[in-house]
Amino acid sequence: MKKSDITCSNCHAGYRRLELVSKKGTKGEFRCLLCNHVLEVLDGSTDVSIRLTVQPELNGATTRSPD
């Protein structure tokens, strides 16, 4: 098993990537769950699992102060 981290170049969300080289996976692509940017194109030769670990702060977000 190979472990690595991926960062979305568009919104800077962080992902943990696990790859099982001993098992075939599914062809397709993985897109960022927050901004829909393509993070990786999967060829199906290995089983890859990717999960969101760091959600970036939204730009321009404001915090409401108590009234």
WOVEN-V406692 format. One record per helix or strand. SS is the DSSP state (a for helix, b for strand). FROM is the first residue (numbers start at 0). TO is the last residue. If there is no record, write none. Layout:
# WOVEN-V406692
[[SS/FROM/TO] [SS/FROM/TO]]
This chain:
# WOVEN-V406692
[[b/1/6] [b/13/19] [b/26/30] [b/37/42] [b/46/53]]
